[in-house]
Amino acid sequence: MTQRAKATPTVQIDNPRLIVTEWRFPPGAETGWHRHAYDYIVVPGTSGVLRLETGDGERAAQLVAGESYFRNAGVEHNVVNVNDHEFVFVEVELK
């Protein structure tokens, strides 16, 4: 298995109600496998494609800068930047 660079998370807010994290992915970088403990919203700052690796396989997710989406807690995946440019999004987790 090829070792990938890791995406860089920067926690901007962590209080009793929510966590706000900026994620920066160089080309080819990944989050690493993780499970979301909270409902969350993603706000893309970059347009492009991210590969979502899950227990059920892989799929491509087309994201558009400024077009947010919501997911329920429990999602388990690895997120990979398959673009030839840096990909950035802000994740808001609802505690």
C-alpha positions in Angstrom: 0.0 0.0 0.0 1.3 3.4 -0.9 1.9 5.9 1.9 0.0 9.1 1.2 0.7 12.6 2.7 -1.7 13.6 5.5 -4.2 16.4 5.2 -3.6 19.2 7.8 -6.5 19.9 10.2 -6.5 23.2 12.1 -9.1 23.5 14.8 -10.4 27.1 14.8 -13.2 26.7 17.4 -13.8 24.0 20.0 -16.5 24.8 22.6 -19.4 23.0 24.3 -21.6 23.3 21.2 -19.4 22.7 18.2 -16.0 22.1 16.6 -14.8 24.1 13.6 -11.8 22.6 11.7 -10.2 23.9 8.5 -8.8 21.0 6.4 -6.0 21.5 3.9 -5.1 18.7 1.4 -2.1 18.9 -0.8 -2.6 16.9 -4.0 -2.8 13.2 -3.1 -3.2 13.8 0.6 -5.7 12.0 2.8 -7.4 12.3 6.2 -6.8 8.8 7.2 -9.6 6.4 8.2 -12.0 8.0 10.8 -15.5 7.8 12.1 -17.5 11.0 12.7 -18.8 11.1 16.3 -21.0 14.1 15.6 -23.4 15.4 12.9 -21.3 17.7 10.6 -21.4 20.3 7.9 -18.7 20.7 5.2 -18.1 24.1 3.6 -15.8 23.7 0.6 -13.4 26.5 0.0 -12.2 24.9 -3.2 -14.0 23.2 -6.1 -12.9 19.8 -7.2 -13.2 16.0 -6.6 -12.5 14.1 -3.4 -12.3 10.3 -3.4 -14.3 8.8 -0.5 -13.0 5.4 0.6 -15.5 3.5 2.7 -16.1 -0.1 3.8 -18.4 -0.4 0.8 -15.9 0.8 -1.7 -14.9 4.1 -3.3 -16.8 6.9 -4.8 -16.0 10.3 -6.2 -17.5 13.4 -4.6 -17.7 16.6 -6.7 -17.6 19.6 -4.4 -18.1 23.2 -5.4 -16.6 26.1 -3.4 -19.2 27.6 -1.1 -21.8 24.8 -1.6 -22.2 23.2 1.9 -23.5 19.8 2.7 -24.6 17.9 5.9 -23.9 14.4 7.1 -25.1 12.5 10.2 -22.8 11.1 12.8 -21.5 7.7 12.2 -19.9 8.2 8.8 -16.7 6.2 8.5 -14.3 6.9 5.7 -11.0 8.1 4.4 -11.0 11.3 2.2 -8.4 11.7 -0.5 -7.6 14.7 -2.7 -7.4 13.4 -6.2 -7.0 16.9 -7.7 -3.7 18.4 -9.0 -4.2 21.4 -6.7 -4.7 21.9 -3.0 -8.2 21.3 -1.7 -9.5 23.2 1.3 -12.8 22.8 3.3 -14.1 23.8 6.7 -15.9 21.2 8.8 -18.4 22.2 11.5 -19.2 19.4 13.9 -22.3 19.8 16.0 -21.8 18.4 19.6 
